[in-house]
Amino acid sequence: MAAIEIKRRLPHARVTVYEGSRRLLAKVAVTGGGRCNLTNSFRDVSSMDAVYPRGARLMKRLLRQFSHTDACEWFEREGVRLVTQDDQCVFPRSQNAMEIVDTLLGLLHRLDVELLTGHRMDGIQPVDGGGYRLHFSRQAEALADVVVVTTGGSPKADGLHMFRHLSLALEPPVPSLFSLCLPGHPITRLMGTVVTDTTVSVPGTRIRVSGPLLITHWGMSGPAILKLSSHAARMLHERGYRSPIIVNWMGGSSEQEVARALSPLAAGHPHKLVQSIFPPCFNSRLWAFFLEQARIAPDTRWSGLDKKGMNRLVALLTGQMFEVDGKNRFKEEFVTCGGIALSNVDPSTLECRSHRNLYFAGEVLDVDAVTGGFNLQAAWTMGQVVARSIGEGG
């Protein structure tokens, strides 16, 4: 996005993309399960902090320059038809991430942007009198008047070694967006079960997220867990990915509200077995699991469920505790928090404060988001902001 817009604004400039791998946009090709969740409508976003655990204030500022609406219009002008799902995630109507990849690569070729793959950056060094010397691990070095660093998140601290000549403040990188392991827990026998409205929290903290939850053979995943992993990324890392979590299976409802919701089941079906009549948000296997955990015999009838049994069931549905022991990478997508500290850059242009004509954009900065198209929106926005700044500087 940055290279395309720089070349459009400065058509006589020589713009080169140095790509470390042998294939460009490989990460875009797999995002959204291969469908490319390229942004979000932001309709359900109450605050930037809810979707950008790190960098919320910066993103709020930058989105005024290039919003999700601008991103949708940009891609549609390039011929990509878009569709917004019920969960407010925006995808190409084709449901094919390669349409986004081909659109971007096609523009680079048409604009005569030079593409050099297999150029893994090893260092950036300021040159006396201006400009930068770019060092590559296996290729000859190059010189540039202006450098835009868009290397993405680094899973390990040594991935930031390329910035050793620049004396920048760095935030240690740690994983974000991952599922949680519950080794040996009986709930894993229900793998594949989805509860569409849950609230998950970390006791003793203010971390609390909502959304669908997926039970897997190793533990838990789904949007609610991925949001939790993003907001709790540093804390979980410090705890060695061992921490209690609390799941409210009834979407954040209180014990009183859940008790009121169960009362009509008991009153309307007194002679039915408790295991056969249950809230429609659960399937029979999960409900049987809840009854087992609440120590309610499967042959109990609603009329025979005593107050203590009901209280145990309500308490379980509104606050079941699990002990997390480990994490799993989420599909083929990998997001990290950490990187270049935001104090290094001008929040209006993303130019480095201490090195003129050096810019940072994307997850290389200490900015990352929850799942739902917000990370790619940050990429489009930052690429545009950088290009505008460079274009205005000539």
C-alpha positions in Angstrom: 0.0 0.0 0.0 2.8 2.4 0.9 4.8 1.6 -2.3 1.7 1.9 -4.5 0.7 5.3 -3.1 4.2 6.7 -3.0 4.7 5.9 -6.7 1.3 7.4 -7.5 2.2 10.6 -5.8 5.8 10.7 -7.0 5.7 9.0 -10.4 9.4 9.9 -11.2 10.7 8.4 -8.0 12.4 5.0 -8.0 10.5 2.8 -5.6 11.8 -0.6 -4.6 10.2 -3.2 -2.4 12.7 -5.5 -0.7 10.9 -8.7 0.4 12.7 -11.2 2.7 10.8 -14.3 1.5 10.5 -15.6 -2.0 6.8 -14.8 -2.2 5.1 -11.5 -1.8 2.0 -11.1 0.3 2.0 -14.7 1.6 0.4 -13.6 4.9 -2.4 -11.8 3.1 -3.1 -14.9 1.1 -3.9 -16.9 4.2 -5.7 -14.3 6.4 -9.3 -14.9 7.1 -9.0 -18.6 6.3 -7.9 -17.8 2.8 -10.7 -15.4 2.2 -8.9 -12.2 3.4 -10.8 -10.3 6.1 -9.4 -7.0 4.8 -11.2 -4.7 7.3 -14.2 -4.3 9.5 -17.2 -2.0 9.4 -16.3 -0.8 13.0 -20.1 -0.6 13.6 -19.8 -2.6 16.9 -16.6 -1.0 18.1 -17.3 0.9 21.3 -13.7 2.2 21.6 -10.4 1.8 19.9 -9.0 0.1 23.0 -11.4 -2.7 22.5 -9.9 -3.7 19.2 -6.3 -2.3 19.4 -4.9 -3.5 22.8 -1.7 -1.7 21.9 -1.7 1.5 19.8 -5.3 2.5 20.3 -4.6 6.2 20.6 -2.3 6.2 17.5 -4.9 4.3 15.4 -7.7 6.6 16.4 -5.6 9.5 15.1 -4.4 7.8 11.9 -7.9 6.5 11.0 -9.0 10.1 10.6 -6.6 10.3 7.7 -7.5 6.9 6.1 -10.5 5.1 7.6 -12.1 1.7 7.0 -14.5 3.5 4.7 -11.6 4.9 2.7 -10.0 1.4 2.6 -13.2 -0.1 1.2 -13.5 2.7 -1.4 -9.9 2.2 -2.4 -10.2 -1.5 -3.1 -13.6 -1.1 -4.9 -12.0 1.6 -7.2 -9.5 -1.1 -8.1 -12.3 -3.5 -9.1 -12.7 -5.5 -5.9 -16.3 -6.0 -4.9 -16.7 -6.3 -1.1 -19.3 -7.8 1.3 -19.8 -7.1 5.0 -20.8 -10.1 7.1 -23.2 -10.1 10.0 -20.2 -10.0 12.4 -19.1 -6.8 10.6 -16.0 -8.4 9.0 -15.4 -7.2 5.4 -14.3 -9.7 2.7 -14.0 -9.6 -1.0 -17.2 -10.8 -2.5 -15.3 -13.6 -4.3 -14.3 -15.0 -0.9 -10.8 -15.4 -2.3 -7.8 -13.7 -0.7 -5.9 -14.1 -3.9 -8.1 -11.3 -5.4 -6.5 -8.9 -2.9 -3.0 -10.3 -3.5 -3.4 -10.0 -7.3 -4.9 -6.5 -7.1 -1.9 -5.2 -5.1 0.7 -7.0 -7.1 -0.9 -5.9 -10.3 -0.8 -2.3 -9.2 2.9 -2.6 -8.3 3.7 -4.0 -11.7 1.7 -1.4 -13.6 3.2 1.4 -11.7 6.7 0.1 -12.4 7.6 -0.5 -8.7 10.7 -2.8 -8.5 10.1 -6.0 -6.6 13.1 -7.8 -5.1 12.4 -11.0 -3.3 14.9 -13.0 -1.2 16.2 -9.8 0.3 16.1 -10.4 4.0 17.1 -7.2 5.9 20.0 -7.5 8.3 20.6 -3.8 9.1 19.7 -0.2 8.4 22.5 2.3 8.8 22.3 6.1 8.4 24.7 7.6 5.8 26.6 10.8 6.5 24.9 13.6 4.5 21.6 11.8 4.4 20.0 8.6 3.3 20.5 5.0 4.5 22.5 2.0 3.7 20.5 -1.2 3.6 22.3 -4.4 4.6 20.9 -7.8 3.6 21.8 -11.2 4.9 22.6 -12.8 1.5 22.4 -9.9 -1.1 24.5 -6.9 -1.9 23.7 -3.8 0.1 21.7 -0.9 -1.3 21.3 2.8 -0.7 18.0 4.7 -0.3 17.1 8.4 0.3 13.9 7.4 2.1 13.2 4.1 3.8 9.8 2.7 4.9 10.1 -0.3 7.2 7.0 -2.6 7.0 8.6 -5.9 8.1 5.7 -7.0 10.3 5.8 -8.4 13.8 8.9 -10.2 15.0 8.2 -13.4 17.0 11.5 -13.1 18.7 13.7 -10.3 20.0 16.5 -11.1 17.6 14.2 -10.2 14.8 14.7 -6.5 15.8 18.5 -6.8 15.4 18.3 -5.0 12.1 17.6 -1.7 14.0 20.8 -2.0 16.1 22.5 1.0 14.3 19.5 3.4 15.0 19.4 3.6 18.8 15.7 3.2 19.0 13.5 2.3 22.0 12.1 -1.2 21.5 9.3 -3.2 23.1 10.1 -6.9 23.5 8.0 -8.9 21.1 5.6 -11.6 22.5 2.9 -13.6 20.6 -0.6 -12.4 20.3 -3.8 -14.0 18.9 -3.5 -17.6 20.0 -5.8 -20.3 21.4 -5.5 -21.7 24.9 -4.6 -25.2 26.0 -6.5 -27.1 28.7 -4.6 -30.4 28.7 -6.6 -33.3 30.1 -9.7 -31.3 30.8 -12.9 -33.2 30.1 -14.4 -30.3 28.1 -11.9 -31.1 25.3 -14.1 -34.2 24.6 -16.6 -31.8 23.2 -14.3 -30.5 20.4 -16.1 -28.7 17.6 -18.8 -27.3 19.9 -19.4 -23.6 19.5 -21.2 -21.3 22.0 -22.0 -18.1 20.2 -22.3 -15.7 23.1 -19.8 -16.0 25.9 -17.8 -13.6 28.1 -14.2 -14.6 29.1 -12.1 -12.9 31.8 -8.9 -13.3 33.7 -9.6 -13.2 37.5 -7.8 -10.4 39.3 -7.5 -8.2 36.2 -9.8 -5.9 34.2 -9.4 -8.1 31.1 -12.9 -9.1 30.0 -13.9 -9.9 26.4 -17.0 -11.3 24.7 -17.8 -13.3 21.6 -18.2 -16.9 20.2 -16.1 -19.6 21.9 -14.9 -22.8 20.1 -14.1 -25.9 22.1 -11.1 -27.8 20.6 -9.3 -31.0 21.2 -6.5 -29.1 22.9 -8.6 -26.5 24.8 -10.4 -23.4 23.6 -10.3 -21.1 20.6 -12.7 -18.8 18.7 -13.1 -15.0 18.6 -13.6 -14.7 22.4 -10.4 -16.6 23.2 -8.4 -14.8 20.5 -9.5 -11.4 21.8 -8.5 -12.5 25.3 -5.1 -13.7 24.1 -4.5 -10.3 22.5 -5.5 -8.2 25.5 -3.6 -10.5 27.9 -0.6 -11.2 25.6 2.1 -9.7 27.8 0.5 -11.0 31.1 0.1 -14.5 29.8 3.7 -14.5 28.5 5.0 -13.4 31.9 3.0 -16.2 33.5 4.4 -18.8 31.1 0.9 -19.3 29.6 -0.4 -20.7 32.8 -3.3 -18.8 34.2 -6.9 -19.2 35.4 -9.6 -17.9 33.2 -13.4 -17.6 33.9 -16.0 -18.4 31.2 -19.5 -17.0 31.5 -21.4 -19.3 29.1 -24.5 -17.1 29.1 -23.0 -14.0 27.5 -22.1 -12.1 30.6 -25.5 -12.5 32.3 -25.6 -12.4 36.1 -26.6 -15.3 38.3 -29.9 -13.7 38.9 -30.6 -13.3 35.2 -29.6 -16.9 34.4 -31.8 -18.2 37.3 -34.7 -16.2 35.8 -34.0 -17.7 32.4 -34.0 -21.2 33.7 -37.2 -20.8 35.8 -39.6 -21.2 32.8 -37.8 -24.4 31.8 -38.5 -25.8 35.3 -42.0 -24.5 35.5 -43.0 -25.4 31.9 -41.5 -29.0 32.0 -41.6 -30.2 35.6 -41.8 -33.9 34.6 -39.1 -33.7 31.9 -35.5 -34.8 32.6 -33.2 -31.9 33.2 -30.8 -33.3 30.6 -33.5 -33.1 27.9 -34.7 -29.5 28.3 -32.1 -26.8 28.2 -31.4 -23.3 26.8 -31.2 -23.2 23.0 -27.7 -21.7 23.0 -26.2 -25.1 24.0 -26.2 -28.5 22.4 -27.1 -31.7 24.3 -23.5 -32.8 24.8 -22.4 -29.5 26.3 -25.5 -29.4 28.5 -24.7 -32.9 29.8 -21.2 -31.7 30.6 -22.6 -28.8 32.6 -24.9 -31.2 34.6 -22.0 -33.5 35.3 -19.8 -30.6 36.5 -22.7 -29.3 38.7 -23.1 -32.8 40.2 -26.7 -33.2 38.9 -27.7 -36.7 38.1 -28.8 -37.2 34.4 -32.1 -38.8 35.5 -33.1 -35.8 37.6 -36.4 -34.2 36.6 -36.9 -30.4 36.6 -39.4 -30.8 39.5 -36.9 -32.7 41.5 -34.0 -30.3 41.1 -33.3 -28.8 44.5 -32.2 -25.3 45.3 -28.6 -26.3 45.9 -28.4 -28.1 42.6 -29.9 -25.1 40.8 -27.5 -22.8 42.5 -24.5 -24.9 41.5 -25.7 -25.0 37.8 -26.3 -21.2 37.7 -22.9 -20.6 39.3 -21.2 -22.8 36.7 -23.0 -21.2 33.7 -22.0 -17.7 34.8 -18.5 -18.3 36.0 -16.7 -21.6 35.2 -13.0 -21.6 36.1 -10.4 -23.2 33.9 -6.7 -23.5 34.3 -4.8 -22.6 31.1 -1.6 -24.5 30.6 0.0 -23.5 27.3 -1.0 -21.8 24.0 -1.5 -22.8 20.4 -0.7 -20.7 17.3 -3.9 -19.6 15.6 -4.1 -21.3 12.2 -1.4 -19.9 9.8 -1.7 -16.4 11.0 0.8 -15.0 13.4 0.5 -11.7 15.2 2.9 -10.3 17.8 2.8 -7.3 20.1 6.0 -5.3 20.7 8.5 -4.0 18.2 9.4 -0.3 17.6 8.1 1.7 20.5 5.6 4.3 19.5 7.6 7.0 21.2 10.1 6.8 18.3 7.6 8.1 15.6 5.7 11.2 14.8 2.0 10.1 15.4 0.8 12.2 12.4 3.3 10.9 9.8 5.0 7.8 11.3 8.4 9.3 10.5 11.1 8.4 13.0 11.7 11.3 15.3 15.5 10.8 15.5 16.1 9.8 11.8 14.7 11.9 9.0 13.2 10.1 6.0 12.9 6.9 8.0 9.3 5.6 8.5 7.7 2.7 10.2 4.3 1.2 9.4 2.4 -1.9 10.4 3.1 -4.5 13.1 6.8 -3.7 13.2 5.5 -0.9 15.5 4.1 -1.8 18.9 0.5 -1.8 17.4 -1.6 -4.9 17.1 -5.3 -5.8 17.1 -7.8 -8.5 17.8 -9.1 -10.7 15.1 -11.7 -9.3 12.7 -9.9 -7.3 10.0 -8.4 -4.7 12.3 -4.7 -5.7 11.8 -5.0 -5.4 8.0 -6.9 -2.1 8.4 -4.0 -0.8 10.4 -1.7 -1.9 7.6 -3.7 -0.1 4.9 -4.0 3.0 7.1 -0.4 3.3 8.0 0.8 2.6 4.4 -1.4 5.5 3.2 -0.3 7.9 6.0 3.4 7.2 5.2 2.8 7.7 1.5 1.1 11.0 2.0 3.8 12.3 4.2 6.5 11.3 1.7 4.5 12.6 -1.2 4.1 16.0 0.5 7.8 16.2 1.2 8.5 15.5 -2.5 
